[in-house]
Amino acid sequence: MAQTVFNRYEKKYLLPEDIYQEFRRRLEPHMKEDQYGLHTICNIYYETPDDELIRRSIEKPVYKEKLRLRSYGIPDLDSQVFLEIKKKYKSVVNKRRAAMTLQEAYAYVEQGIHPDQDSQILREIDFFLQRYPLKRGVYLAYDRIAMYGVEDEEFRVTFDKNIRSRRTEMGLENGDAGSLLLPKGYRLMESKILGATPIWFTEILSALAIYPVSFSKYGNIYRMERGNFQLDKMMVHRIENWDTIRRKIK
């Protein structure tokens, strides 16, 4: 059973399509697209019956955690998927995941049938499952392009579009359809690094008036369903800056 551990700082940015295209052009000397190209990531976020995990998360506590089941593309029941615990303490994101088949993952989380293997990561998942009464909370998918640094391959940037979700037929095997979170033409960018952000990256962000945002996909889906997600208010000052940038780059 493959296991992976990630520790890193993550920052998020929202980009309209034309600013994204100019940003990508300026990244070309510094970053390369990974071997997968544009690919779809599918997730099930597990939740308590009273939505405790997401309600706590959007309050921006010092520490938060979540459990999700992830596949790359639409899996069959015997396809490999990843069961992940994602934790955030202050600004550092820790992601620990174990690979298993989709059928094994469902049996583990939802029926208590433990995989035939012992590991530290699985023991942490065991503790999580004992602590919270979980059900399938939301299905969430998006189409991603990932890039890595030419000089530092640990520096990664991802671009997600068509962020979509559903609350019915929440099996990873049931296709990737869902309701869109963002208007067409917007992408969510994330930078991921353990150390310092490269100076050249900071300079490109500054030149294009791209600033970090607090943006949780699952959190904003939860807000949207309750009428509390207002992208226009989040982006108004950025839109004004981008109008100036657009005149300069045309």
DRENVO-428795 format. One record per residue (C-alpha): residue number from 1; z, x, y. Coordinates in nm, 4 decimals. Layout:
N
NUM:Z:X:Y
...
! end
This chain:
250
1:0.0000:0.0000:0.0000
2:-0.1172:0.1739:0.3171
3:0.1288:0.1958:0.6049
4:0.0765:0.2847:0.9671
5:0.3124:0.3484:1.2579
6:0.2082:0.3573:1.6238
7:0.4218:0.4490:1.9260
8:0.2582:0.4373:2.2670
9:0.2495:0.3085:2.6216
10:0.0120:0.0200:2.6823
11:-0.1185:-0.1148:3.0128
12:-0.3409:-0.4189:3.0574
13:-0.6083:-0.5026:3.3135
14:-0.8366:-0.8028:3.3701
15:-1.2008:-0.7315:3.4588
16:-1.4898:-0.9590:3.5570
17:-1.8188:-0.8719:3.3874
18:-1.9863:-0.6751:3.6693
19:-1.6766:-0.4636:3.7350
20:-1.6495:-0.4058:3.3587
21:-2.0097:-0.2829:3.3442
22:-1.9533:-0.0401:3.6324
23:-1.6274:0.0762:3.4753
24:-1.8021:0.1432:3.1431
25:-2.0711:0.3415:3.3233
26:-1.8059:0.5640:3.4828
27:-1.6275:0.6118:3.1499
28:-1.9355:0.7571:2.9781
29:-1.8598:1.1277:3.0488
30:-1.5013:1.0889:2.9283
31:-1.4891:0.8395:2.6404
32:-1.6876:0.7372:2.3344
33:-1.7129:0.4026:2.1596
34:-1.5597:0.4108:1.8136
35:-1.7569:0.3657:1.4921
36:-1.6939:-0.0093:1.4630
37:-1.8728:-0.1186:1.7808
38:-1.8132:-0.4788:1.8819
39:-1.5906:-0.6337:1.6150
40:-1.3693:-0.9393:1.5776
41:-0.9935:-0.9173:1.5330
42:-0.8184:-1.2211:1.3877
43:-0.4432:-1.2836:1.3939
44:-0.1794:-1.5294:1.2837
45:0.1375:-1.5052:1.4897
46:0.4434:-1.6236:1.3014
47:0.6943:-1.8265:1.4982
48:1.0210:-2.0132:1.4637
49:1.0187:-2.3956:1.4656
50:1.1504:-2.3968:1.8246
51:0.9158:-2.1171:1.9479
52:1.2076:-1.8795:1.9981
53:1.0024:-1.5599:1.9711
54:0.7398:-1.6451:2.2317
55:0.9882:-1.8117:2.4677
56:1.2001:-1.4981:2.4610
57:0.8950:-1.2741:2.5019
58:0.7653:-1.4384:2.8206
59:1.1073:-1.3967:2.9814
60:1.0275:-1.0202:2.9828
61:1.3412:-0.8909:2.8114
62:1.4133:-0.5201:2.7706
63:1.3456:-0.5555:2.3973
64:1.1168:-0.7984:2.2176
65:0.9546:-0.8250:1.8773
66:0.6965:-1.0308:1.6923
67:0.5429:-1.0585:1.3469
68:0.1714:-1.1087:1.3013
69:-0.0865:-1.1001:1.0269
70:-0.4110:-0.9269:1.1266
71:-0.7584:-0.8963:0.9796
72:-1.0742:-0.7270:1.1010
73:-1.3373:-0.9945:1.0622
74:-1.2921:-1.3126:0.8604
75:-1.1229:-1.2245:0.5295
76:-1.1191:-1.3776:0.1836
77:-0.7898:-1.4233:0.0021
78:-0.8428:-1.0916:-0.1779
79:-0.9425:-0.8978:0.1376
80:-0.7181:-0.6323:0.2888
81:-0.5146:-0.7462:0.5878
82:-0.2246:-0.5962:0.7831
83:0.1213:-0.7431:0.8238
84:0.2612:-0.6020:1.1455
85:0.5916:-0.5898:1.3264
86:0.5286:-0.5190:1.6933
87:0.8262:-0.4191:1.9057
88:0.8496:-0.3307:2.2720
89:1.1466:-0.1540:2.4258
90:1.1143:-0.1062:2.8009
91:0.7566:0.0259:2.8296
92:0.7112:0.1756:2.4835
93:0.5263:-0.0246:2.2191
94:0.6071:0.0399:1.8538
95:0.3795:-0.1124:1.5930
96:0.4528:-0.0810:1.2216
97:0.2226:-0.2326:0.9655
98:0.1616:-0.2521:0.5948
99:-0.1684:-0.3279:0.4227
100:-0.1946:-0.5867:0.1455
101:-0.4295:-0.8642:0.0404
102:-0.4308:-1.1861:0.2372
103:-0.2992:-1.3754:-0.0639
104:-0.0121:-1.1263:-0.1031
105:0.0717:-1.1572:0.2664
106:0.0895:-1.5368:0.2565
107:0.3060:-1.5257:-0.0556
108:0.5372:-1.2673:0.1007
109:0.5948:-1.4307:0.4395
110:0.5754:-1.7964:0.3395
111:0.7085:-1.8051:-0.0171
112:0.9382:-1.5033:-0.0307
113:0.7364:-1.3315:-0.3052
114:0.7876:-0.9643:-0.2283
115:0.4978:-0.7189:-0.2760
116:0.5414:-0.4877:-0.5726
117:0.6308:-0.1887:-0.3577
118:0.9222:-0.0588:-0.1548
119:0.8959:0.1114:0.1846
120:1.0831:0.1418:0.5117
121:0.8286:-0.0818:0.6857
122:0.8635:-0.3540:0.4238
123:1.2414:-0.3334:0.4517
124:1.2083:-0.3925:0.8259
125:0.9836:-0.6904:0.7574
126:1.2386:-0.8163:0.5014
127:1.5069:-0.8058:0.7709
128:1.2790:-0.9892:1.0161
129:1.2092:-1.2608:0.7592
130:1.5806:-1.2990:0.6867
131:1.6656:-1.3210:1.0555
132:1.4089:-1.5827:1.1589
133:1.2894:-1.9031:0.9884
134:0.9147:-1.8553:1.0295
135:0.6012:-2.0664:1.0148
136:0.2438:-2.0067:1.1256
137:0.2640:-2.0376:1.5029
138:-0.0841:-1.9795:1.6420
139:-0.4206:-1.8437:1.5308
140:-0.5638:-1.5979:1.7835
141:-0.8938:-1.4063:1.7738
142:-1.0992:-1.1941:2.0104
143:-1.4055:-0.9693:2.0120
144:-1.3195:-0.6059:2.0818
145:-1.4865:-0.2803:2.1769
146:-1.2608:0.0251:2.1342
147:-1.3124:0.3696:2.2902
148:-1.1393:0.7052:2.2496
149:-1.1152:1.0088:2.4762
150:-1.3604:1.2973:2.4384
151:-1.0898:1.5542:2.5160
152:-0.7949:1.3578:2.3776
153:-0.8758:1.1231:2.0907
154:-0.5253:0.9755:2.1086
155:-0.6122:0.8224:2.4463
156:-0.7718:0.4872:2.3698
157:-0.9080:0.1997:2.5728
158:-1.0025:-0.1407:2.4335
159:-1.1983:-0.4277:2.5863
160:-1.1415:-0.7811:2.4543
161:-1.3522:-1.0859:2.5328
162:-1.3700:-1.4430:2.4033
163:-0.9934:-1.4611:2.3496
164:-0.9537:-1.7850:2.1560
165:-0.6855:-1.9737:1.9716
166:-0.6114:-2.2817:1.7655
167:-0.3093:-2.4633:1.6255
168:-0.4833:-2.6229:1.3274
169:-0.6395:-2.4691:1.0142
170:-0.4399:-2.1547:1.0866
171:-0.5639:-1.9533:0.7914
172:-0.7390:-1.6242:0.8596
173:-0.9917:-1.7304:0.5963
174:-1.0860:-2.0440:0.7947
175:-1.3237:-1.8838:1.0451
176:-1.2657:-1.7560:1.3988
177:-1.3321:-2.0638:1.6139
178:-1.0861:-2.1621:1.8852
179:-1.0324:-2.2663:2.2467
180:-1.0999:-1.9982:2.5076
181:-0.8132:-1.8610:2.7141
182:-1.0165:-1.6873:2.9888
183:-1.3288:-1.8062:3.1718
184:-1.6582:-1.6664:3.0461
185:-1.7290:-1.3234:3.1896
186:-1.3734:-1.1895:3.1892
187:-1.2473:-0.9104:2.9664
188:-0.8979:-0.7897:2.8978
189:-0.8756:-0.4115:2.8997
190:-0.5853:-0.2190:2.7462
191:-0.5156:0.1523:2.7800
192:-0.3057:0.3064:2.5016
193:-0.1501:0.6504:2.5220
194:0.1640:0.8323:2.4130
195:0.1706:1.0867:2.6960
196:0.0394:1.0928:3.0522
197:-0.2673:0.8953:3.1610
198:-0.5624:1.1276:3.2421
199:-0.6169:1.1828:3.6140
200:-0.9860:1.0963:3.5880
201:-0.8946:0.7557:3.4419
202:-0.6537:0.6834:3.7259
203:-0.9209:0.7827:3.9787
204:-1.1756:0.5418:3.8288
205:-0.9203:0.2592:3.8321
206:-0.8430:0.3277:4.1970
207:-1.2101:0.3507:4.2993
208:-1.2834:0.0099:4.1452
209:-0.9597:-0.1570:4.2629
210:-0.8445:-0.2192:3.9053
211:-0.4688:-0.2687:3.8815
212:-0.2396:-0.3442:3.5870
213:-0.1413:-0.7011:3.5080
214:0.1332:-0.8461:3.2931
215:-0.0744:-1.0280:3.0332
216:0.0318:-1.1429:2.6894
217:-0.2419:-1.3179:2.4918
218:-0.0001:-1.5285:2.2902
219:0.2284:-1.5785:2.5903
220:-0.0522:-1.7076:2.8106
221:-0.1807:-1.9360:2.5350
222:0.1711:-2.0824:2.5218
223:0.1716:-2.1205:2.9027
224:-0.1794:-2.2710:2.9082
225:-0.0815:-2.5383:2.6563
226:0.1999:-2.6374:2.8916
227:-0.0083:-2.6247:3.2097
228:0.1604:-2.3092:3.3422
229:-0.1229:-2.0553:3.3171
230:-0.2991:-2.0055:3.6525
231:-0.5510:-1.7236:3.6385
232:-0.6722:-1.7823:3.9950
233:-0.3291:-1.7099:4.1437
234:-0.2920:-1.4040:3.9213
235:-0.6275:-1.2626:4.0341
236:-0.6775:-1.3714:4.3991
237:-0.6027:-1.0367:4.5688
238:-0.8062:-0.8501:4.3069
239:-1.1060:-1.0761:4.3655
240:-1.0943:-0.9954:4.7371
241:-1.0888:-0.6217:4.6605
242:-1.3713:-0.6560:4.4080
243:-1.5945:-0.8250:4.6645
244:-1.5669:-0.5073:4.8714
245:-1.6339:-0.2876:4.5672
246:-1.9401:-0.4909:4.4700
247:-2.0994:-0.4314:4.8074
248:-2.0462:-0.0569:4.7642
249:-2.1920:-0.0268:4.4132
250:-2.5033:-0.2393:4.4649
! end
